[in-house]
Amino acid sequence: MKTIILCGGEGTRMKEDTEFKPKPLVEVGGKPILWHIMKIYAHYGYNEFILALGYKGDLIKDHFLNWRTFENNFTLSTKSNEITFHNNDCDDFKITFVETGLKSLTGERVRRVREYLGDDENFMLTYGDGVADINIKELVDFHLQQGTLGTISGVKPGTRFGLLNIDEATSKMVDFFQHDVNEAGINKHTQDYINGGFMVLKRAVLDIIKPDTMVESIFEPLAQQGELSVYVHKGNWKCMDTHKEMEEMNKFWTNDPFWKVW
């Protein structure tokens, strides 16, 4: 099963970090946040990725094309351009790079990588800025057991994101309150889970996502049809949406790298 990672956004909320590089290349502990995300998936045996590129996607390509030279000692023969590596400390990732448009919304980016998903009935999807100590194998098994068109991960961080209303008996989502984060809304809804970004979807959802829309736009109709399950992750989760959160994530990496499951 392949994993799509959304890497195309401009990261406007942390412009001081993304003016010259895309957000997925912003470093945590000296490594791009994208690498941390891929390491989580690869730890559970899912090492095939499709990167949905957009803003400064050429820098992401360049990073991985030159990855071995960054990580290893090597000898370069300048005349022949031959490189001899003296060690090989790179991770075992298989990456498909897809340009999905500079201004495309998340749903459109998913639509544009369809041809690279292969024959698998299911695929995984995540954002290029969030980490967790989530068990990906358990997430996939849960999705297959539920049999719904989609499964998203529910986490409990702060309250500035859209809220998920979950039926605990069925683990399905009842409805979705996008950005309903004012105090009245929080009191109104007893659930305070948000989408943690680790998702598993059936290929059939590709026919539901409308052109030039956000992938999140399918949550409500799927929930109304009883076709969206929520895997509740009770562990730790962190996203990097601002410069402050980048600094916090780097502190976590130094003191308590909870997502380092590998």
matplotlib code that plots the C-alpha trace (Angstrom):
import matplotlib.pyplot as plt

x = [0.0, 1.3, 1.3, 0.5, 2.2, 0.8, 3.9, 2.6, 1.4, 3.2, 3.3, 2.3, 1.9, 5.6, 6.9, 10.2, 11.0, 9.4, 10.4, 13.3, 12.2, 9.0, 7.6, 8.3, 12.0, 12.0, 14.3, 13.6, 16.7, 18.7, 16.4, 13.4, 10.1, 9.2, 11.9, 10.5, 7.0, 8.4, 10.4, 7.2, 5.5, 8.6, 9.0, 5.8, 6.8, 5.1, 8.1, 6.5, 5.6, 4.0, 5.0, 2.3, 4.5, 3.8, 5.5, 9.3, 8.8, 12.1, 14.0, 12.3, 13.4, 16.9, 17.1, 16.4, 18.4, 21.5, 20.6, 23.4, 26.0, 24.6, 24.6, 27.7, 31.4, 32.4, 35.2, 34.5, 36.5, 35.9, 37.0, 34.6, 32.1, 32.3, 31.3, 32.5, 30.5, 32.4, 29.2, 25.5, 23.5, 20.4, 16.9, 15.1, 12.3, 10.7, 9.5, 7.4, 7.6, 4.5, 4.1, 0.5, 0.3, 1.5, -1.9, -3.8, -6.0, -5.4, -8.2, -6.9, -3.4, -4.8, -6.7, -3.5, -1.5, -4.1, -2.2, 0.7, -1.2, -1.0, -3.6, -4.0, -7.6, -6.5, -4.0, -2.8, -2.7, -1.1, 0.1, 3.7, 3.9, 2.6, 4.0, 2.7, 3.6, 0.9, 0.9, 0.4, -0.2, -3.0, -4.4, -4.5, -5.9, -8.6, -9.5, -9.8, -11.9, -14.3, -14.8, -15.6, -14.5, -12.3, -10.6, -9.0, -7.1, -8.6, -6.2, -6.7, -4.4, -5.4, -8.7, -8.0, -8.8, -12.1, -13.7, -14.8, -18.0, -17.4, -19.9, -18.0, -20.0, -19.2, -16.0, -17.6, -17.7, -21.2, -20.3, -17.4, -17.2, -14.6, -12.8, -15.7, -13.3, -14.9, -15.7, -19.4, -18.7, -16.4, -19.1, -21.7, -19.7, -18.7, -16.0, -12.8, -11.0, -9.5, -8.1, -4.5, -3.7, -2.9, -5.6, -6.5, -8.8, -10.3, -9.7, -13.4, -13.0, -11.0, -14.3, -16.0, -13.3, -14.5, -12.0, -10.3, -11.5, -10.0, -9.8, -11.5, -14.6, -15.5, -15.5, -19.0, -20.8, -18.9, -19.8, -23.5, -23.3, -21.7, -18.6, -16.0, -14.4, -12.1, -9.1, -8.7, -5.0, -4.7, -0.9, 1.0, 0.6, 2.2, 1.9, 4.2, 2.1, 3.9, 7.5, 6.7, 5.5, 8.7, 10.7, 8.5, 9.0, 12.8, 12.6, 10.6, 13.3, 15.9, 14.1, 11.3, 11.1, 7.8, 7.3, 10.7, 9.1, 11.9]
y = [0.0, 3.4, 6.6, 10.0, 12.9, 16.3, 18.5, 21.3, 24.1, 27.4, 27.3, 30.9, 30.8, 30.2, 32.4, 33.1, 29.4, 28.7, 31.7, 29.8, 26.2, 24.2, 23.4, 19.6, 20.5, 22.6, 20.8, 19.1, 17.9, 18.5, 16.4, 17.6, 17.1, 15.1, 12.5, 12.1, 11.4, 8.8, 7.1, 6.5, 4.8, 2.8, 1.5, -0.4, -1.7, 1.0, 2.5, 3.4, 7.1, 9.5, 13.1, 15.5, 18.5, 22.1, 25.1, 24.7, 21.1, 21.1, 21.5, 18.4, 16.5, 17.9, 16.9, 13.2, 13.0, 14.2, 12.5, 9.9, 12.6, 14.4, 11.3, 9.4, 9.7, 9.5, 10.0, 12.1, 11.8, 15.3, 14.2, 11.3, 12.6, 9.1, 8.8, 6.0, 5.8, 4.6, 3.9, 3.7, 5.1, 6.1, 4.8, 2.3, 4.5, 4.2, 7.7, 8.9, 12.6, 14.2, 17.9, 18.6, 22.4, 25.4, 26.5, 23.2, 22.4, 19.2, 17.2, 18.2, 17.1, 13.7, 13.5, 14.3, 11.4, 8.7, 7.1, 6.3, 4.4, 1.1, -1.6, -1.5, -1.1, 1.2, 4.0, 6.1, 9.9, 12.4, 15.9, 17.0, 18.6, 16.3, 13.5, 11.1, 7.9, 6.2, 2.5, 2.5, -1.2, -1.0, 2.0, -0.1, -3.2, -1.0, 0.5, -3.0, -4.3, -1.3, -1.7, 1.9, 4.1, 6.1, 6.1, 9.2, 9.3, 11.2, 13.0, 15.5, 18.5, 22.2, 23.5, 25.6, 22.9, 21.4, 19.0, 15.4, 14.1, 10.3, 7.5, 5.5, 2.4, 2.1, 4.2, 6.1, 9.8, 11.4, 14.8, 17.3, 20.8, 22.5, 25.3, 25.3, 26.3, 29.3, 28.8, 28.4, 25.7, 23.8, 23.8, 22.7, 19.6, 17.1, 15.6, 17.4, 15.1, 16.5, 14.8, 13.9, 13.5, 9.8, 8.5, 5.4, 5.6, 3.3, 4.1, 4.7, 8.1, 9.4, 9.4, 11.4, 14.2, 17.0, 19.0, 22.0, 21.2, 20.3, 16.6, 17.4, 18.3, 14.6, 14.1, 15.3, 13.4, 10.2, 10.7, 11.1, 7.9, 6.0, 5.6, 7.4, 5.7, 7.3, 5.5, 7.1, 7.7, 8.2, 8.8, 11.9, 14.1, 17.3, 19.4, 22.2, 25.0, 28.0, 29.0, 28.6, 25.0, 24.3, 25.5, 23.3, 20.3, 20.7, 20.9, 17.6, 16.0, 16.9, 16.1, 13.7, 12.6, 10.7, 10.0, 8.3, 4.8, 3.5]
z = [0.0, -1.0, 1.1, -0.5, 1.4, 0.6, 0.1, -2.1, 0.3, 0.7, 4.5, 4.7, 8.5, 8.9, 6.1, 8.0, 7.5, 4.2, 2.1, 0.6, 1.1, 1.2, 4.7, 4.3, 4.2, 7.4, 9.7, 13.0, 14.7, 11.6, 9.3, 7.2, 8.9, 5.8, 6.7, 10.2, 8.7, 6.2, 9.0, 10.9, 8.0, 7.0, 10.5, 10.0, 6.6, 4.4, 2.5, -0.8, -1.0, -3.5, -2.8, -4.1, -4.9, -5.5, -3.9, -4.4, -5.2, -7.1, -3.8, -2.5, -5.6, -5.3, -1.6, -2.3, -5.5, -3.6, -0.3, -0.5, -0.9, 2.2, 4.4, 3.3, 2.8, -0.9, -3.4, -6.5, -9.7, -11.3, -14.8, -15.1, -12.5, -11.0, -7.4, -5.1, -1.8, 1.3, 3.3, 2.6, 5.5, 3.5, 4.4, 2.2, 0.6, -2.8, -3.7, -6.7, -7.2, -8.8, -9.7, -8.7, -9.3, -7.5, -6.2, -6.2, -3.2, -1.3, -3.0, -6.4, -5.5, -4.5, -7.8, -9.8, -8.3, -9.1, -11.9, -9.6, -7.0, -8.7, -8.2, -4.5, -3.3, -0.5, -0.1, 2.8, 2.9, 5.3, 5.5, 5.2, 8.6, 11.4, 13.5, 16.1, 17.9, 16.0, 15.1, 11.3, 11.1, 13.7, 11.8, 8.5, 10.2, 11.8, 8.4, 6.8, 9.7, 9.5, 5.8, 5.3, 2.3, 4.6, 8.0, 9.6, 12.8, 15.7, 18.1, 21.0, 20.7, 21.1, 19.8, 16.8, 14.2, 13.0, 15.5, 14.9, 16.4, 16.8, 17.5, 20.1, 19.5, 15.8, 15.6, 12.7, 12.3, 12.8, 11.5, 11.1, 12.5, 10.3, 12.3, 14.9, 17.6, 19.3, 22.9, 22.3, 19.7, 22.1, 24.8, 22.2, 21.1, 23.7, 21.4, 21.0, 18.6, 15.4, 12.3, 13.1, 9.4, 9.2, 6.9, 5.0, 2.0, -0.6, -4.2, -4.7, -2.8, -5.8, -7.7, -4.9, -4.6, -6.9, -9.0, -7.3, -3.8, -0.5, 0.4, 3.7, 1.7, 1.5, 5.2, 5.9, 3.0, 3.9, 7.5, 6.6, 4.6, 7.5, 5.4, 7.5, 10.5, 13.1, 14.5, 17.9, 18.7, 22.4, 22.2, 21.3, 18.2, 17.0, 13.9, 12.6, 11.3, 12.7, 13.6, 17.3, 16.6, 14.7, 17.7, 20.0, 17.8, 17.9, 21.7, 21.7, 19.4, 21.9, 25.1, 24.2, 20.6, 21.1, 17.4, 17.1, 16.9, 14.6]

ax = plt.figure().add_subplot(projection="3d")
ax.plot(x, y, z, "-o")
ax.set_aspect("equal")
plt.show()
